[in-house]
Amino acid sequence: MKKLIKVFTATLIGAAVLSSVSCAFFKMDDEGSTVNQKDIQTITINDKTLKLKWNDEFDKTDSKIPDTTKWKYQTGKNGWGNNEIQNYIDNTNEAKTAVVGDGVLTIKAYNEGGEWKSARMNSKQSFKYGYYEASLKVTDQKGLWPAFWMMPQDSEYGNWPKSGEIDIMENAPSKCGDHVAFSTLHAQGHYAGNGAGIGKKSFGEDFNQKFHKFGILWEENKITCFYDGESVGSYTNDGTGPDNWPYDQEFYFILNLAVGGNLGGQGYDSAKTYEFLVDYVRVYQ
């Protein structure tokens, strides 16, 4: 029970302090690496061949409910320390704000009876090292904040940001510009407005019309970010210990769509339903 409480607290605080991100971008290393995919089972990066170890293709046909053996939910409308206005609801027994259909997971945000509802999904399994990728169609809408990210399973180095956070993809047009995705690492030595940027790109006006691939190659001493199979930046262990490299523990995935708040901002329409689409999530090791 203590571990569960610690993990939840770290996750909540991590989400809260993310609101302090200025969307500024910091110097990154970029080696020009490419993900070469032979098929769904095998990829090659820098002459390293990795095999598919875990995935969700969201292709189940017997129910619209996301696979309950792979996903669980964080729920509540407490603002998440970030003044967000949505109520994250449980979709374990009924698909309302997390719906599977036609091979895609749709995370919805809508206003019902004056209350915004959405979903925040955590993978039940945690991982360490390998290549992690999701194919996403983002909202790219002012007032919305979709994210694909990772948090530590056990917070071995303490609460956020001491045990780290890996943000693989975020999109917050109200604060960070239209059509922009960005990726950031957070730890005691680099967090919030001083997070370590590992990726940022403007995708153009049709950003919310197409699926794009967002991933990281997480190695023992380096994390490299990839957009659509091409490396865009990386961060290397400087050898100073967990203050700057807490990324040696198991982390789990989070998929969520936030509304409003310090980073989501304004611009949402209460008469509309917004959708964050996920074609797949894959882990290669």
Secondary structure, DSSP 8 states (H G I E B T S, - for coil): -HHHHHHHHHHHHHHHHGGG--------B----BEEEEETTEEEETTEEEEEEEEE-----S-SS--TTTEEE--B-SGGGTTB--EE---SSS-SSEEEETTEEEEEEEEETTEEEE-EEEEEEEE-SEEEEEEEE----TTEEEEEEEEESS-TT-TTTTT-EEEEEE--HHHH-TTEEEEEEEBTTB-GGG-EEEEEEE--TTGGGS-EEEEEEEETTEEEEEETTEEEEEEE--SS-TTT--TTS-EEEEEEEEEBHHHH-S---TT--EEEEEEEEEEE-
